[in-house]
């Protein structure tokens, strides 16, 4: 079970899960393959990516996922913010 997410951070975790899922699909990776590359379980990745579910996870997991997606942690955070409703808009 993930850590409890504060209400004020709920949307942030949901957005991060959506962008992880989107980038994974763009890169042609299954959940199983990304989880393997990130050294996490597929069920953990599934929980992180679940739409409308704020699933808290550690920075260690976050960094592993960023590395596995070949994106810097900074860019992954920036991409998970939806300014003007566009994913990754800078």
N, C-alpha and C positions, 0 to 999 in steps of 0.2 A: 504494500500500500504506500502511495506517495505521501509526502509530508503535507500537512494542512496548508492550504493556500489562503492568505489573507484576502478578504473580499476585494480590496483595492488592487490586488495583483491578479485577480481571476482572469480578466480579459487579456492581460499580458501573457499568461501561460497558455491560454487558448490560442492566441495569435502565433506564439512561438511554435506550438504544435502544428498549426496549419502550415506555416512556412517550412518546417522540417519535412512534413509530408509532401508538400509541393516540390521542394528541391530534390527529395528522394526520387520522386516520380520523373522529374525532368532528367535526372541522372540515370534513369533506367534501372534503379535498384528496387528489389523487393524489400519488404520489412525484414525478412530473415537475413538478407545479404547486408543491409545497412547495420542491423543489430550485431551481426558477426564482426563487421569492420570496426564498429564502435565498442566492441567488447561488452555488450549489454545483452539482456535477454530480449527475444522478440516480443514477449508479452509486455515488458517495460516500454519498449518503443511503441507498441500498439496503444498503451495507455497515454503516452505523451501525445501521440497524434490524434487521439480520439476527439472528434469535433464536439464542441460544447461541454468539454470536460476539462477542468483546470487540474492538472496533475503535477504536483510539485516534485522536482528532482534536483539532484546535486549539481554543483558546478563541474565536478569531475565528469559526470555523464554529459553535461552540456558541451564541454570541451571535446570529449571523445566523439560526440555526434558531429560537431563542427569539423573536426579533422577528417572524419569518415566521409563527410559531404564535400571535402576539399574547399572549405570556405573559412575565412578567419572568424573567430568568435565575435569580433566587433561587427563584421558585415552580417553575420547571422542575426545579431540583435537588431541592427538597423533594418534589415529586411523584414523583421517580424513586426515592425511598426507600420501601420497603414495610413500614412499621410495621404489625404485626398482620396482614400480608398484604393490606392494602387500598391501592390506588393512590391517592395524593394525600390520604390520611387525615392530619389534623393533630391 
